[in-house]
Amino acid sequence: MAIVSLACTSCSSEGTLAYYTIEPKVALHSSGATDVSAIDAAYGDRASKQYATEKQARSEWNAFINAVDDKAVVIEGEDSYYKFSLVLKDEKGDTFVTVKVLETIDWDCTGRHNPSIH
């Protein structure tokens, strides 16, 4: 029984559809002086990218963070933010869900908050 269970586990992990991606969470409640174009430019086409390995994903994550010119980012409003997470997604039923958050970084009215490692 243990051998059959182990064999099934290895089969499902070989055919897994899991992927890494950079996922945004945005709440901008003031249109005044808010300017997030430096973040948007750095994020660019990463919005649609999926990475097969954690190494690839972390490389893109670091490139994204390093590309943002923090001096150009202005977020107005205490409850406004731009938050990004490096996540692992996996199939659950008919959809993909976040199964692990590796790191997060966010910008708000006080500036950039350093990446947190989970």
Order of alpha helices (4+ residues) and beta strands (2+ residues): alpha-beta-alpha-alpha-beta-beta-beta
